């Protein structure tokens, strides 16, 4: 999730437009939110105001503009009409992801990760771990989901459910596609699941992990539909080898 100060930015507009598309088209009946919310940091990162993009929801943009406060509870209000259940750990604005308390955090989410027929959205600051241990420490380990954590989540995942993981990409747009392909390979190796795909727009991608081939096929169809309809110029679909 990054931090509450970025609530409702351009990345939120993309992520929740995509999530809404998937839920409205019934890839899952339930929604599970794992925000990986981190504490406030003073940094130079930008908070980009969302702007309408052809093919995306004007209603969502109006909803974001009308929220008034920066609270993760707003997303439940937006998504609840489209799902049978909306599941997370509460208080949603007060459960923070800290490197020194990783095990405690995942233990608190153990039951909700096992929800059946669910789209389970895991929202780290940056995405899958990258680089050496010293690089991770320098960048802030709390910004990443570790390979071993992806493995545990995948083991707990019901065959009727899927994982969706936020993945930020390098600033260099010329290597975005290459970067997503590498992250798919990493996700396959970490999860032990061969059915992995990703959708990217600009420097942001979402990785999807599914155990069921039928679910993977339906997810693929809906993502390809979203890809076709999105008016974003820089976009791409990515699949694990053999898919």
N, C-alpha and C positions, 0 to 999 in steps of 0.2 A: 504494500500500500504506500510505501514511503512514509509521509508524515501528513497529519491532518491539514497543514497549511496548504497542501497541494490539492485538496479536495475540489472536484469540479473543474480541473484543468483540461487541456486538450487531450491528454492521454486518457483521462477518465471518460471523456466523451466517446473516444474510440472504443475503449474496453467495454463500456456498458451498452453501447450500440451493438457491438458484436454479441455480447452475452444475451441481450434482449432478442436479437434475431434468432439465436439458437433455441432459446426457451419458447419463443412464440411458435417456432416450427417443431416443437416437441421432441427435440433430441433427448430431453430428460424431463421428468415430471417434478423433480425436486431440485433445489439449489442450495449448495453449501458454500459458505464464504469463510476463507482462511486469510485474513487481511495482512498478517505479518507486519502490523503497524509498528513503526519505530518512533522513538522519542524525538522531540523537536531538536533540530540542528541548525546552527547558523552557517549557511553555506551560500555559494554563488549560483546555485542551480536556479533556473528560471521557472516561473509559474505561468505557463502559456494559456492565455484565454482561449476557450474553444470557439471555433467558427464553423458555420454550417458548411458541410461538404455534400455535394450531390450524391444522392443515394442513401444518405444517413438520415436519422430521425430528427425532424424539426421539433417534435414534441419533447424528445429527450433534451435537446438544447434549451428549450423554454423551461423545462423542469429544473435543470441545473441553474439557470439564471434566476429562478424564483426561490431557490432553497433558502437563501438568507443567512444560513449558518454553515460552518464546515463540520459536518457530522456524518459518520458512516451509516447512521440510522436512516438517512434519506434514501439510500440504495434499497433498503427493504421496502420502503413505501413505493418505490418505482417498480421493483421486480415482483412483488408479492402477487399482483393480479395475474401473473403469467405462470405461477407455479403452485403445486399442491402444498409444498412446505418450503419455508425459508429458514435455513439452519445455520447458526454460528455460535460462538461462545461469547457470553455477555459479562460485563458491559463492553460493547463493541468498540467504544472510543477509549476504553481504559485498560485493555489487555495488550501489553506491549511485547514485541519480540526483541529479546536481548541475547547477545551471544552467550553470556554466562548462564543463561537459564533456558537454553534450547530444549533440553529434555522435558522440563516442566511445561513449557509451552505446548509441545507436541502431545504430551500426555493429556492436557486439557482438551485437545481436539480429537483424541483417539476415537471417541464414540461417533462424532459427527462425520469423520472421514469414512466410516463404515456405512453411511446412509446409502440405501439402495435407489436405483433409478435416478441418479443425481448428476448434475454438472457441478463438480467440485473445483472452485476457483481458488488457486493459491497465488497470492499477490505480493511477492518479495519486492524490495526496493529495486533491485537490479535484475535478478534472475538466477540461473544455475551458477554454481561456483565456477570460478575461472582463475587461472594462474597458479602460482606457488603459494604455499601456506603464508609466507612472509608478505606476498602481494595482497592476499585476502585480509591479513591483519592491518596492513597499511590502508587499504580501502575501506575497511570496516566490515568484519565478518557478518554482522547483523543484516547487511544488505543482501545477502545471498542465501539461497537454499542449497544445502550441501548434497553431494551425490548420495551419501548414505541416507539422508532424509527422504530423497526422492525414492530410494529403494524401499524404505519402510512404508511410505505412503502408498506405493504401488502394491505392496504386499497386502495392505489393509483394504485396498480398493475392491469393491464388489464388482462382479463381472457385468452388472447392469449399469454401472456408473463410469464416469470418465474424469480424468484430471485435466485441468486447464491451468497452465503456469505462465505468468508474466515474464517476458524476457526483453530487457533493454539491449540495444545493439550499439556498437561503436559509432563515433561521430562520422567516420569516413563512409559516405554513402556508397562508395565503389566496392566495399567489401560486405555490404549488408546481406546479400544472398549467400555468400560464402559463410558468413558468420552463423546464419540460421541453419545451414546444412550441418555445420559443426555441432551446434546445440542439439539438433535432432539426433545425431550420432551419440552424443553424450547422454541424452535422455534414454535412448535405447539401451545403452550399456548400463546405466544406473538403475533403470527400472526393471530390466529383464523382459520388457515387452517389445515386440517387433512392430506393433501397430502404433506408430507415432507420426503426427503430421503437424504442420505449423502454418499460420497465416501471418503475413507481415504487411505493415504499411509504414513507410518511411523508416525510422529507427526503432520501431517497436514491433515485436512479434509475440504471438501466443502459441505455446506448445501444447499439444493435446495428446494424452496417453489413454489408450483403451485396451481392455483385455479381450473384448468380444469383437469378432470380425464383422458381425452384423451391425453393431454399434459404430464401429470404425467406418463402415461403408456409409451409414446414414450421416454421420458427422462430416465425412468427406464431401458428400453431396451438398450439405447445407453451407459448408465453408466455401465451396466452389461457387455456389449461388451468391453468397455475400461478396465474394471476390469480383464476380461479373458485374454486380450492381453498384459497387462502390465507385464513386467518382474520384477517388484519390489517384494521383498520377503514379506514385511510387508504391507498388503493391506486388505481392507474389505469394504463391502457394508452394509448399514444400512437403515432401513425403519421405518416410524412412525407406531405405533400400528395399526393392522388391515390391513396393506399394504403388 
